[in-house]
C-alpha cells in the first residue's frame, strides 16, 4: 500500500485533500507520522487497530512502573537507607546465578552480608528486617525482579530519588522546629 493510500484510509479523506495538506499546506501531522511510524505499522493499525511495537512499549512501561513501586514498597517497609545496597546485592546474585533469581540463594546472601547490622545493634531487629525484605521479594512478580536486574543501571536514578525523598520526609519528621534534626 502506498503512503498516500494509507493516509487516505487513515484520515478518511480524498487523495486531492492529502496532496493539498502535504504539498501546499505542509501540515505537520504528516511529518510526525513519517517520523514515528513505518508504512507497515500504519497498515497494521488500519487492519488490526493496534501496532505491536506500541503495545510492547506499553508493556515495558507497566513493568518499569512495577519496579519503581517495588522500590518504594521495599524502602518503606524495611530501611530505606539500605535500598540501593539491597538491589545491588540482588543484581550481583542474578549475575552470579547465570541470570536467574533464586530467592533461597538470595536470602542466604542477604543474611551473610548483614546489611542492616551496621545500622542497628540489635540482632533481633536485624533478623526481622532481613525476613521482611525476603518476604517482600517473595510477593513480587518474577518478571519485575528480572527487569530490575537487567536494567539496574537505568533504574539507579529512580532508586536514588526514592531514598532522597524518604530521607527528606524523615528529616522533617524529626525536626522539632529549631532548625536541627534530633
N, C-alpha and C positions, 0 to 999 in steps of 0.2 A: 504494500500500500504506500502511496506517495505521501510526503509530508502534507501537501495540500489536501489530499483526501482525508487524512487523519484529522486535520484541523476543521475541515468542513463537517465531518461527522461529530467531532468533539464539541464544537460550538453550535452545531445545527444551523449553519448559515450557508449561503451560496458561495461558489468559487469566486465570483466577482467581489464579493464582500471580503473574502480572505485576501485577495490580491490588493484591494484598496487599503485594508488595515495593515498589511505587511509592507507594501511598497510605498504608498503615499503618506499614510498617517503614522507609519512606523510605531505601532502600539507595542509597548514594552512587554506585554504578556507573552508575546511570541519569542522574544529574547529569553525570557525566563524559562519558558517551556523547552527551548533549544538547549539552554544551559543545564537544566535539571533532568530532562528525560530523553531517552533514545526513542526512535520510531517504534522499536519493538515493545518498549514499556508502554507507550501510549496506545498501541494496538492491543496489548494485553489488557489495559484498563478498559478500552472500548468493548472488548469481548467478555471480560470477567467482572469488571467493576473494581478490580484490585490490581496492584502492582507488587509482585513478590518482594522486590528489593525494599520497598517502603514498608511492607509488613514485617520483614526481618529487622529493619531499623526500629520499628515499634517494639518488637520483642526484646531487642537489645536494650532499649531504654527502660523497659519494665525490669529486666534483670539488674541493670545498674541502680535503679531506684530501690530494688530489694536489697542490694549490697549496702547502700547508704542507710537504709532503715535498720539493717542488721548491725552496722557500726554503732548507730545511735542507741539501739537496744543494749548492745554489749557494754557500751560506755556507761549508760545509765544504771545498769543492773550490777556491774562489778566496780572496778576502779577505772574511771575514765583516763587517768594519767598513764595507765598501762595499755591502753587500746592499741597504740602503734606497735608496741613490743609483742603483744599477743598475736596481732595479724602477721607481723614479720615471722613469728615462730610458726604460724600456720603455713606461710609461704615456704619457709625453709623445710618444713615437714613434707609438703607437697612435692618439692623438687627432689628431696632425698628418697621419696617413696614412689619414684617413677611417674610423677604427675597424677597421683591417686591420693585421695584423702582417706585415712583410716582413723576414725575418731579414737579408737583404743590406743593406737600408737601416738596420736597427737596428745591424748590425755597423759600418757607416760612422759612425753617430752615436756608438757606444761608443768607437771608436778616436779620433774627433775630440775627445771630452771628456777623454780621458786620466785617467780616474777613478783608476787605480792609480798614476799617475806621482807624485802628491803624497806617496804613502806609500813609494815605493821609487825610488831614484835610478838604478837600472839599467834602461836601456831594454829590454834583452833580457827581463828578468823581467816588465816591464810588458806587453810583447807576448805573452808566454806566458799571463799572466792574462787578457788580452783574448781570446786564442784559446780558452782553456779555457772562459771564460764563454760565448762563442758556441757552442762545442761542446755545452755543457750545454743551452743553449736549443734547439739543433737536435734534441736527443734527447727533448725534452719534447713532449707532445701539444699540438696547436694549441688544443684546447678549454680546456686548463688555462691556457695563456697568455692567451687571450681572457678567461677568467673572472677572472684576476688583474687585467687591465686594467680590466674593467668594475666590479670590486668592490674596487679598491685601498684606498679609504678604510676599508672594513670589515676589510681584512686588515692594515692598519698595525700594530695591536697584536700580531698574530702575528709580524710581521717584527721589531718591537722586542724581543719576548720572546726570539726566536731569537738576536738579536745580544747581548742581555744574558746569556743562558745561555752562549754561546760566550766572551764576554768574561770571565765568572767562571771558566770552565774554563781559559782561557789564563792568567789571573792566578794560579790555583792551581798550574799547571804551572811558572810562573816564580818562584814564591815559594820561597826557599831556607830558610824557617823563621825568619828574623829579623824577620818582620813587614813586610818591604819587598819589593816586586817588583823584579826586576832588569831 
